[in-house]
Amino acid sequence: MSIWERIAALLSDGAQTLSNWLRTGEPEEEVAFTIGVIALGAKMAKADGVVSQAEVAAFKQVFTVRDEELANVARVFNLAKQDVAGYDAYARRLARLFRDKPEVLETVLDGLFHISKADNVVHPAELDYLHSVAEIFGMTEECFARVKARHFVGDLNPYMVLGIGPDASNEEIKNWYRKLVREIHPDKLVANGMPEEAVDLAGKTLATINAAYDEIARERKL
């Protein structure tokens, strides 16, 4: 049974809304991860008051949804849009569930940034939303700035993407880069039992980190 079929089954009785899911016992981690990101993604798309087709399409790209699964995904996405529970309730639920796995929460934020920039404009309300989610997740300002830098390609600053200052030594940069790779590597998420969708997101993030390091390495002849 696919992750989407398992989520559809969890919500199949009609009375089991996403709000109820927030109050009931913990489902397995990968189901909880996916429901939480769907809900935050849907509310992210509404943060500027309009859910554009580009944002919906970006959501599908983030999760690489197969055609046969679209109906199950759409149901959860629409429930989240209509749900009276605020985004903060979902963010707190994920923060509790993955408090010992900050790399998973960083992956969630990466996915939300991807949705926010889908229409080529990151509205100030969307940026406020993302910052608030990061705070609920317990992220530092430095971590939030690093994730944000990955998604503004036109103004890409490789040092900001890595989250390290340009005055750092070559050795400090190498060590920091290796630390980031260990934290965000898809294999680590696989070991943590995360679904394929989370692993795909981590792969995209890792590619951006690698590109930033490669630019610095060329500049410094590392």
DRENKELO-71624 format. One line per 10 residues: number of its first residue (from 1); their letters; for each residue x, y, z of C-alpha. Coordinates in pm, whole numbers, plus 50000, padded with zeros to 5 digits. Layout:
N
NUM	a	X Y Z; ...
END
This chain:
222
1	msiweriaal	50000 50000 50000; 50143 50338 49901; 50188 50623 50148; 49897 50806 49984; 49667 50503 50012; 49755 50468 50380; 49674 50835 50440; 49346 50803 50249; 49256 50502 50464; 49336 50700 50780
11	lsdgaqtlsn	49089 50969 50672; 48838 50738 50504; 48554 50749 50757; 48465 51111 50678; 48465 51209 51044; 48840 51182 51072; 48933 51536 50970; 49285 51667 50980; 49195 51850 51301; 49106 51515 51457
21	wlrtgepeee	49438 51379 51335; 49613 51654 51531; 49444 51541 51852; 49464 51164 51816; 49752 50926 51876; 50066 50941 51667; 50054 50751 51339; 50376 50608 51210; 50640 50872 51139; 50631 50862 50760
31	vaftigvial	50251 50905 50753; 50272 51187 51007; 50549 51355 50805; 50347 51346 50484; 50020 51463 50638; 50201 51746 50815; 50377 51866 50502; 50057 51842 50295; 49875 52056 50553; 50153 52313 50584
41	gakmakadgv	50192 52317 50206; 49823 52386 50154; 49828 52665 50409; 50152 52797 50259; 49976 52828 49924; 49703 53036 50092; 49938 53259 50290; 49914 53541 50035; 49536 53500 50009; 49541 53320 49673
51	vsqaevaafk	49611 52959 49584; 49761 52975 49236; 49777 52685 48993; 50155 52724 48994; 50162 52668 49371; 49945 52358 49342; 50170 52230 49063; 50477 52301 49278; 50326 52099 49560; 50292 51804 49323
61	qvftvrdeel	50654 51852 49212; 50778 51856 49571; 50616 51519 49625; 50663 51380 49272; 50306 51253 49283; 50211 50983 49035; 49894 51037 48831; 49713 50748 48996; 49772 50903 49340; 49646 51254 49260
71	anvarvfnla	49297 51191 49397; 49429 51082 49737; 49668 51377 49754; 49401 51625 49644; 49168 51508 49919; 49418 51576 50197; 49532 51902 50035; 49172 52029 50013; 49094 51920 50369; 49394 52119 50488
81	kqdvagyday	49286 52430 50295; 48940 52416 50453; 49047 52307 50799; 48987 52547 51086; 49309 52444 51257; 49584 52701 51210; 49914 52620 51046; 50084 52652 51385; 49902 52343 51512; 50048 52134 51232
91	arrlarlfrd	50392 52287 51274; 50390 52212 51647; 50283 51853 51579; 50576 51800 51343; 50813 51980 51579; 50716 51742 51861; 50734 51432 51645; 51076 51514 51496; 51234 51707 51783; 51531 51469 51776
101	kpevletvld	51559 51479 51394; 51615 51844 51297; 51723 51741 50947; 51366 51623 50881; 51222 51959 50988; 51474 52139 50765; 51356 51923 50476; 50996 52028 50546; 51094 52395 50532; 51277 52339 50204
111	glfhiskadn	50960 52197 50054; 50753 52494 50172; 51002 52738 50018; 50974 52549 49690; 50595 52599 49693; 50622 52965 49790; 50842 53057 49493; 50636 52861 49236; 50463 53172 49098; 50798 53357 49080
121	vvhpaeldyl	50697 53592 49361; 50754 53527 49730; 50491 53744 49893; 50591 53910 50225; 50306 53722 50395; 50452 53395 50268; 50797 53484 50399; 50645 53571 50738; 50467 53236 50733; 50788 53048 50659
131	hsvaeifgmt	50976 53235 50930; 50702 53155 51181; 50709 52785 51091; 51088 52785 51133; 51051 52940 51479; 50799 52675 51582; 51041 52411 51456; 51305 52560 51689; 51537 52666 51407; 51794 52936 51464
141	eecfarvkar	51797 53253 51254; 52117 53126 51092; 51949 52803 50987; 51646 52988 50848; 51873 53223 50650; 52062 52926 50509; 51745 52752 50390; 51610 53078 50247; 51933 53137 50053; 51895 52804 49873
151	hfvgdlnpym	51576 52925 49706; 51673 53268 49575; 51878 53146 49282; 51901 53485 49110; 52082 53624 49413; 52263 53302 49501; 52538 53363 49754; 52725 53035 49805; 52840 53135 50152; 52483 53209 50261
161	vlgigpdasn	52366 52877 50112; 52620 52697 50330; 52548 52925 50625; 52910 53025 50680; 53089 53359 50654; 53328 53448 50368; 53599 53511 50626; 53602 53143 50729; 53921 52952 50663; 53943 52683 50396
171	eeiknwyrkl	53951 52414 50662; 53646 52558 50840; 53453 52564 50512; 53544 52204 50430; 53444 52082 50777; 53117 52277 50771; 53030 52147 50426; 53092 51787 50535; 52870 51843 50840; 52585 51976 50623
181	vreihpdklv	52614 51682 50384; 52599 51433 50671; 52290 51604 50817; 52087 51638 50498; 52202 51333 50302; 51907 51128 50167; 52059 50810 50310; 52013 50952 50659; 51643 51009 50594; 51610 50657 50457
191	angmpeeavd	51770 50528 50778; 51517 50734 50974; 51230 50565 50792; 51115 50872 50603; 50899 50831 50291; 51030 50856 49937; 50894 51211 49912; 51116 51333 50197; 51418 51162 50047; 51355 51330 49710
201	lagktlatin	51339 51670 49881; 51666 51605 50061; 51828 51512 49731; 51731 51847 49580; 51865 52030 49883; 52191 51837 49873; 52238 51930 49505; 52208 52300 49594; 52456 52264 49880; 52700 52081 49654
211	aaydeiarer	52673 52351 49386; 52742 52624 49644; 53046 52441 49778; 53177 52377 49427; 53159 52750 49352; 53353 52834 49667; 53604 52557 49596; 53670 52695 49246; 53708 53046 49381; 53952 52935 49653
221	kl	54116 52659 49452; 54038 52405 49724
END
